Amino acid sequence: MRIKRWFFNQSTNNIIVLALIATLFVSILISNYFLYSFHKSGFEKALHEDHLKTTTILTKSFQQPLKECSKSVAQGLVDSLFIDPRVVEISIWDFENSKLFMHVFKPERVKDELFTQTMPIIIDEKRYGEVSVKFSSTTMLSQINSLLQANIILFLIQFILNLSLLLWIFYIKFSKPLTRLLSYIRTLGDYNITPHSAWHYQDEIGRIGKAFEEAKKTIALTAMSDPQTGIYNHYMLTKLLQNLFVQPKQNLFTVILIEIINFNHINEYFGHLKGNATLLALTKDITKAKNVKHYFGRWSGSMLMLICPNEGVEEVREFALNLSNQLERTLYEDKVSVICAIAVAQTLKSETSIDDLLRRLNLALEDAKQSPFGQVIFSTS
């Protein structure tokens, strides 16, 4: 139960990495085991073949009965075979005289396992004697130990290289996109929408990311937009003001606040449908007149706001005056005229928060309400 709880409490990344390491370790271990066994069998086979070859050579060297052979010649032949360090003991038995013809033994070579090979000396189908050769497995075991060490080194190199490759592929293909996807989901309600898609690939995570991207756009647009007019809402305007204020390169900007003074009168006299239609037509005209770099939204019920980045009061003065004249001359929805108060204020270096700017802007708007229709109040201090 504890193992199950631990397993399901682990992140998917950790479980997959552990599974990759375990699978890779077992697969390389098995492959190296079979490779080691194959080479070990090859060393054992080579030992037995050399053993048989040595015994055969010695046996075939006696082409006549042993009693007719010269011991000095036989001794030279045996000594030549002892050049091979694996040869431990050679015995030649003479059957005719029932005694040892020659026996040479190297006790210092007696190490590890010994193998004995015996072959008869047959001349004209008659058995005259017997040759026995003992081989030591020391050299073979040394080769096997070297093979084992090489296999261990090969195993480690294979494991490290393959694991690095697998982890790199896992990170690029799964871990990194999944982390980005989780980060993307956490900011699902954020208003910031990138113009280009963050998901370029058609794999499973890419398709899930695109689906969340579409959902994020829908949620963000809903959170950013005023449902009646389709322009930015109060939440979005506040975010934009805060972002511009904290950015050193863009902390100079101007805000234009427009209030429809007779909006309640239009609703009461013509009805709310006519009031909403008038507000929508007014926002469309302002949208057409504004600079594409300006942010436009509904600050409150009858208040509209324009944010002009990187522009001071003097840069927007002409635009604000022209906008006031346009609103003064325009009739909406069956000759409905709107009366607007317009206030303009820019950020000051002495201000420490956006509230200071909004406070000055509201004071300027109150002055605009008290002024004749069509006058724009500019706040520079």
LODREN-349283 format. One record per residue (C-alpha): residue in one letter; x, y, z. Coordinates in steps of 0.25 Angstrom, whole numbers, padded with zeros to 4 digits, always signed. Each point is the difference from the previous one (the first is absolute). Layout:
% LODREN-349283
AXYZ
...
% end
This chain:
% LODREN-349283
M+0000+0000+0000
R+0011+0010+0003
I+0007-0004-0013
K-0013+0003-0007
R-0002+0013+0007
W+0015+0004-0003
F-0002-0004-0015
F-0012+0009-0002
N+0005+0011+0008
Q+0012+0001-0009
S+0000+0010-0012
T-0001-0006-0014
N+0014+0005-0004
N+0006-0008+0012
I-0007-0013-0003
I+0004+0000-0015
V+0014+0004+0003
L+0001-0012+0010
A-0007-0009-0010
L+0010+0004-0011
I+0012-0002+0010
A-0005-0014+0004
T-0003-0004-0014
L+0013+0004-0005
F+0008-0006+0011
V-0007-0013-0001
S+0001-0001-0016
I+0014+0004+0000
L+0004-0009+0011
I-0007-0012-0007
S+0007+0003-0013
N+0013+0001+0006
Y-0002-0013+0008
F-0003-0007-0013
L+0012+0007-0007
Y+0009-0004+0012
S-0005-0014+0000
F+0002-0001-0015
H+0015+0004+0001
K+0002-0008+0012
S-0005-0012-0008
G+0010+0004-0011
F+0012+0000+0010
E-0004-0014+0005
K-0002-0005-0013
A+0014+0006-0005
L+0007-0006+0013
H-0006-0014-0003
E+0004+0001-0015
D+0014+0004+0003
H+0001-0011+0011
L-0005-0010-0011
K+0010+0005-0010
T+0012-0001+0009
T-0004-0014+0004
T-0002-0004-0014
I+0013+0006-0005
L+0008-0007+0011
T-0007-0013-0003
K+0003+0000-0015
S+0014+0004+0003
F+0002-0015+0003
Q+0000-0008-0013
Q+0008-0012+0006
P+0000-0008+0013
L+0004+0007+0012
K+0012-0009+0002
E+0006+0004-0013
C-0002+0015+0003
S+0011+0009+0005
K-0003+0006+0013
S+0008+0012-0003
V-0008+0003-0012
A-0013-0003+0008
Q+0005+0009+0011
G+0002+0012-0010
L-0014-0002-0006
V-0006+0000+0014
D+0008+0012+0004
S-0005+0008-0012
L-0014-0003+0004
F+0003+0006+0014
I+0002+0013-0007
D-0015+0001+0002
P-0002+0005+0014
R-0013-0008+0001
V+0007-0013-0001
V+0002-0006+0014
E+0003-0014-0001
I+0004-0010-0012
S+0000-0015+0002
I+0004-0010-0010
W-0003-0015+0003
D+0007-0011-0007
F-0010-0012-0001
E+0010-0010-0005
N+0009+0002+0012
S-0011+0003+0010
K+0007+0013+0005
L+0001+0015-0002
F+0008+0004-0012
M+0000+0014+0004
H-0006+0009+0011
V+0002+0015+0001
F-0008+0008+0011
K+0000+0015+0003
P-0005+0002+0014
E+0001+0015+0000
R-0011+0000-0011
V-0010-0008+0008
K-0011+0011+0002
D-0015+0000-0001
E-0007-0011-0008
L+0008-0011-0007
F-0004-0007-0013
T+0005-0013-0004
Q+0001-0005-0015
T+0004-0015-0003
M+0003-0006-0013
P+0006-0013-0005
I+0012-0002-0008
I-0004-0009-0011
I+0009-0006-0011
D-0005-0009-0010
E-0013-0002+0007
K+0008-0004+0013
R+0000+0007+0013
Y+0014+0003+0004
G-0002+0010+0011
E-0008+0012+0005
V+0002+0015+0001
S-0006+0008+0011
V+0000+0016+0000
K-0005+0008+0012
F-0004+0015-0003
S-0002+0011+0010
S-0012+0009-0001
T+0008+0012+0006
T+0002+0007-0013
M-0015-0002-0004
L-0005+0005+0014
S+0009+0012-0002
Q-0006+0003-0014
I-0014-0002+0006
N+0003+0010+0011
S+0005+0010-0010
L-0012-0003-0008
L-0009+0002+0013
Q+0007+0014+0003
A-0002+0004-0015
N-0014-0004+0001
I-0002+0008+0012
I+0006+0012-0006
L-0008-0002-0013
F-0013-0001+0009
L+0003+0013+0007
I+0003+0007-0013
Q-0012-0005-0007
F-0009+0003+0012
I+0005+0014+0002
L-0001+0003-0015
N-0013-0006-0002
L-0006+0006+0013
S+0005+0014-0004
L-0006-0002-0014
L-0013-0005+0005
L-0001+0011+0011
W+0003+0010-0010
I-0011-0005-0009
F-0009-0001+0011
Y+0003+0014+0005
I-0002+0006-0014
K-0012-0008-0004
F-0008-0002+0013
S+0006+0007+0012
K+0002+0014-0005
P-0013+0001-0008
L-0008-0006+0012
T+0006+0010+0009
R-0003+0011-0010
L-0014-0005-0001
L-0002-0001+0015
S+0005+0015+0001
Y-0009+0004-0011
I-0012-0007+0007
R+0003+0008+0013
T-0001+0013-0007
L-0012-0004-0008
G-0008+0012+0005
D+0012+0010-0003
Y-0004+0011-0009
N+0013+0000-0008
I-0002-0007-0013
T+0012-0002-0009
P-0002+0003-0015
H+0007-0013-0004
S-0004-0014+0004
A+0010-0006+0011
W-0003-0014-0006
H+0007-0004-0013
Y-0001-0015+0000
Q-0011-0010-0003
D+0004-0010+0011
E-0010-0003+0012
I+0005+0011+0009
G+0000+0010-0011
R-0014-0003-0004
I-0004+0001+0015
G+0008+0013+0001
K-0008+0006-0012
A-0013-0004+0006
F+0003+0007+0013
E+0005+0012-0008
E-0013+0001-0007
A-0007-0001+0014
K+0009+0011+0005
K-0003+0009-0011
T-0015-0002+0003
I+0002+0002+0015
A+0009+0012-0002
L-0008+0007-0010
T-0012-0002+0009
A+0008+0006+0012
M+0005+0011-0008
S-0012+0005-0008
D-0012+0008+0004
P-0012-0009-0004
Q-0008+0012-0005
T+0010+0007-0008
G+0011-0010-0003
I+0011+0010+0004
Y+0009-0003+0012
N-0007+0000+0014
H+0004+0006+0013
Y+0009-0012+0004
M+0008+0001-0013
L+0002+0015+0000
T+0005-0002+0015
K+0010-0010-0004
L+0005+0008-0012
L+0002+0012+0009
Q+0007-0008+0010
N+0009-0006-0010
L+0004+0013-0007
F+0002+0007+0013
V+0011-0010+0005
Q+0007-0001-0014
P+0012+0010+0000
K-0001+0002-0015
Q-0015+0002+0000
N-0003+0007+0013
L-0003+0013-0008
F-0014-0001-0005
T-0013+0008-0001
V-0014-0004+0004
I-0013+0006-0006
L-0012-0002+0009
I-0013+0002-0007
E-0014+0001+0008
I-0013+0000-0007
I-0007+0010+0009
N-0014-0002-0005
F+0001-0015-0001
N-0011-0002+0011
H-0009+0010-0007
I+0001-0008-0013
N-0003-0013+0007
E-0012+0006+0007
Y-0006+0008-0011
F+0003-0010-0012
G+0001-0013+0007
H+0012-0009+0004
L+0001-0006-0014
K+0001+0013-0007
G+0011+0004+0011
N+0008-0012-0003
A-0001+0002-0015
T+0005+0014+0002
L+0011-0004+0009
L+0004-0011-0011
A+0000+0010-0011
L+0008+0010+0008
T+0011-0010+0003
K+0000-0004-0015
D+0003+0014-0004
I+0011+0002+0011
T+0006-0013-0005
K+0001+0005-0014
A+0006+0013+0004
K+0010-0005+0010
N+0014-0004-0003
V+0003-0015-0002
K+0010+0001+0012
H-0010+0005+0009
Y-0008-0009+0010
F-0015+0003+0001
G-0010-0005+0010
R-0012+0002+0009
W+0005+0005+0014
S-0014+0000+0006
G-0015+0000-0004
S+0001+0014-0007
M+0015+0002+0000
L+0010-0004-0012
M+0015+0001+0001
L+0011+0001-0010
I+0014-0004+0004
C+0011+0006-0009
P+0014-0006+0002
N+0013+0008-0002
E-0008+0013-0002
G-0001+0012+0009
V-0012+0010+0001
E+0006+0009-0012
E+0000-0012-0009
V-0015-0004+0002
R-0005+0014+0002
E-0004+0002-0015
F-0007-0014+0000
A-0007+0003+0013
L-0006+0013-0005
N-0004-0006-0014
L-0007-0011+0007
S-0007+0010+0009
N-0005+0007-0012
Q-0004-0013-0007
L-0008-0004+0012
E-0007+0013+0001
R-0004+0000-0015
T-0005-0014-0001
L-0014-0005+0002
Y-0002-0015+0003
E-0012-0009-0001
D-0011+0009-0005
K+0006+0014+0003
V+0005-0004+0014
S+0011+0010+0004
V+0010-0004+0011
I+0006+0010+0010
C+0014-0004+0004
A+0010+0005+0010
I+0015-0003-0004
A+0012+0000+0009
V+0014-0002-0004
A+0012-0003+0009
Q+0014-0006-0002
T+0009-0007+0010
L+0010+0008+0008
K+0013-0004+0006
S-0004+0004+0014
E-0011-0010+0000
T+0002-0013+0007
S-0012-0008-0004
I-0011+0000-0011
D-0010+0005+0011
D+0007+0014-0001
L-0003+0001-0015
L-0014-0005+0002
R-0003+0010+0011
R+0005+0012-0008
L-0008-0005-0012
N-0013-0001+0008
L+0002+0014+0005
A+0002+0005-0014
L-0012-0007-0004
E-0008+0007+0011
D+0005+0013-0006
A-0004-0004-0014
K-0014-0003+0005
Q-0001+0014+0005
S+0005+0006-0013
P-0008+0003-0012
F-0003-0012-0009
G+0012-0003-0010
Q+0011+0005+0009
V+0011-0009+0003
I+0008+0001+0013
F+0015-0004+0000
S+0006-0003+0013
T+0016+0002+0000
S+0002+0001+0015
% end
